[in-house]
Amino acid sequence: MAQPSRTWIGSRLARMAWLPLCLLLVACHVDMYDQPRYQPNQTSAFFSDGRAMRPPVENTVAMGSFDPNSPLLTGKVNGELTAELPVELTAELLEHGRTRYNAYCAPCHGLAGDGNGVIAYRGDMQVPSLHQDRLRTVAIGYFFDVITNGINRMYSYAARIPPEDRWAVAAYVRALQLSQFANVNDLSAEERQQLGVTGRVE
């Protein structure tokens, strides 16, 4: 029976020399995987704001996800707040806006938009009514802009409400305003009859 050559034996030994290194690397992976680290939303004494999670750099957006010239994403046309809704106005849009408004806005602004939400009622916060003249006549892009960027004590909802939903809320706010300041003369004869109104109202 032929004996293995020294070259073959040396080659085998060289290959086996990698085995301890592989085992060492596996052990390192376990140590690195289990190393101390912060969990999401955990507090930290290292940062001045006490949070371990760092907010993204201001104006950071995902690549390819933002068009600075899109009214849908900015609420503006040529740098001015848009007066037109950049999505189709449908009953479904208003219903979706109602659900989003009730979830995110009503706690402060109230279900009717009068500023008497439960948070405002229980605290010392003064929430403006959405039915004041200034807000009834402002461009609809204003509501999108405020939802996106916040204003005064209201923080930004950009991370919580997608752009399409923000427009749905803006459309619903405008519907709320119309519901409180509807002109009876704009109603049909049948609708005026249901309200007990006959003829035009001057």
MOJOLIN-V573056 format. One record per residue. N is the residue number from 1. RES is the residue in three letters. PSI is psi in degrees with one decimal (none if undefined). OMEGA is omega as a letter, one per 40 degrees, with the letter a starting at -180 (none if undefined). Layout:
N	RES	PSI	OMEGA
N	RES	PSI	OMEGA
This chain:
1	MET	131.2	a
2	ALA	140.1	i
3	GLN	144.4	i
4	PRO	141.5	i
5	SER	158.7	i
6	ARG	-33.5	i
7	THR	-43.0	a
8	TRP	-42.0	i
9	ILE	-42.4	i
10	GLY	-38.4	i
11	SER	-41.2	i
12	ARG	-43.2	i
13	LEU	-38.7	i
14	ALA	-40.0	i
15	ARG	-38.9	a
16	MET	-19.5	a
17	ALA	-22.3	i
18	TRP	-20.1	a
19	LEU	-49.1	i
20	PRO	-36.7	i
21	LEU	-41.0	i
22	CYS	-43.1	i
23	LEU	-36.9	i
24	LEU	-40.8	i
25	LEU	-38.5	i
26	VAL	-43.0	i
27	ALA	-38.1	i
28	CYS	-38.0	i
29	HIS	-42.1	a
30	VAL	-44.2	a
31	ASP	-42.1	a
32	MET	-37.0	a
33	TYR	-35.4	a
34	ASP	14.3	a
35	GLN	155.7	i
36	PRO	137.5	i
37	ARG	159.4	i
38	TYR	144.5	i
39	GLN	159.5	i
40	PRO	137.5	i
41	ASN	14.1	i
42	GLN	149.8	i
43	THR	158.9	i
44	SER	134.3	i
45	ALA	-5.6	a
46	PHE	-39.0	a
47	PHE	149.4	a
48	SER	-27.0	a
49	ASP	-0.8	i
50	GLY	6.8	a
51	ARG	138.6	i
52	ALA	-37.1	i
53	MET	131.1	a
54	ARG	132.6	i
55	PRO	150.5	i
56	PRO	156.3	i
57	VAL	142.0	a
58	GLU	136.3	i
59	ASN	16.8	i
60	THR	132.1	i
61	VAL	158.4	i
62	ALA	143.6	a
63	MET	132.0	i
64	GLY	5.5	a
65	SER	-0.5	a
66	PHE	129.6	i
67	ASP	109.4	a
68	PRO	-11.2	i
69	ASN	8.1	a
70	SER	118.5	i
71	PRO	-29.8	i
72	LEU	-35.9	a
73	LEU	-20.1	a
74	THR	-24.0	a
75	GLY	12.0	a
76	LYS	153.7	i
77	VAL	119.0	a
78	ASN	38.1	i
79	GLY	-4.2	a
80	GLU	146.5	i
81	LEU	131.2	a
82	THR	141.0	i
83	ALA	-4.6	a
84	GLU	142.3	i
85	LEU	121.4	a
86	PRO	10.0	i
87	VAL	162.3	a
88	GLU	131.3	i
89	LEU	113.3	a
90	THR	166.3	i
91	ALA	-35.4	i
92	GLU	-38.6	i
93	LEU	-44.8	a
94	LEU	-38.3	i
95	GLU	-40.7	i
96	HIS	-39.6	i
97	GLY	-36.5	i
98	ARG	-44.5	a
99	THR	-40.2	i
100	ARG	-39.9	i
101	TYR	-46.9	a
102	ASN	-32.2	a
103	ALA	-42.7	a
104	TYR	-31.0	a
105	CYS	-38.2	a
106	ALA	-32.7	i
107	PRO	-30.6	i
108	CYS	-47.7	a
109	HIS	-12.5	a
110	GLY	154.5	a
111	LEU	-30.7	a
112	ALA	-2.2	a
113	GLY	17.3	a
114	ASP	4.7	i
115	GLY	11.2	a
116	ASN	43.3	i
117	GLY	168.7	a
118	VAL	-34.9	i
119	ILE	-43.8	i
120	ALA	-35.0	a
121	TYR	-39.0	a
122	ARG	-17.5	a
123	GLY	-166.5	a
124	ASP	18.6	a
125	MET	132.4	i
126	GLN	109.7	a
127	VAL	124.9	a
128	PRO	145.4	i
129	SER	139.8	i
130	LEU	-3.8	a
131	HIS	4.4	i
132	GLN	154.7	a
133	ASP	-41.4	a
134	ARG	-41.0	a
135	LEU	-22.1	i
136	ARG	-23.4	a
137	THR	-4.8	a
138	VAL	155.5	i
139	ALA	144.5	a
140	ILE	-24.5	i
141	GLY	-20.7	i
142	TYR	-43.2	a
143	PHE	-40.1	i
144	PHE	-43.0	a
145	ASP	-41.3	a
146	VAL	-41.1	i
147	ILE	-38.3	a
148	THR	-45.2	a
149	ASN	-12.5	a
150	GLY	169.3	i
151	ILE	137.5	a
152	ASN	-119.6	a
153	ARG	-5.6	i
154	MET	123.8	a
155	TYR	169.4	a
156	SER	138.9	i
157	TYR	14.3	a
158	ALA	-35.2	a
159	ALA	-10.1	a
160	ARG	-29.6	a
161	ILE	120.1	i
162	PRO	158.5	a
163	PRO	-42.8	a
164	GLU	-38.3	i
165	ASP	-32.2	i
166	ARG	-38.0	i
167	TRP	-35.1	i
168	ALA	-40.9	i
169	VAL	-43.7	i
170	ALA	-42.1	i
171	ALA	-38.7	i
172	TYR	-37.5	i
173	VAL	-43.5	i
174	ARG	-36.7	i
175	ALA	-39.1	i
176	LEU	-43.0	a
177	GLN	-42.8	i
178	LEU	-33.2	a
179	SER	-26.5	a
180	GLN	-16.9	a
181	PHE	36.8	i
182	ALA	142.7	i
183	ASN	120.8	a
184	VAL	-24.9	i
185	ASN	-15.5	i
186	ASP	-7.1	a
187	LEU	156.4	i
188	SER	165.8	i
189	ALA	-38.6	i
190	GLU	-41.3	a
191	GLU	-39.6	i
192	ARG	-35.7	i
193	GLN	-38.7	i
194	GLN	-30.3	i
195	LEU	-3.0	a
196	GLY	23.8	a
197	VAL	129.5	i
198	THR	137.0	a
199	GLY	-174.9	a
200	ARG	152.4	i
201	VAL	121.9	a
202	GLU	none	none
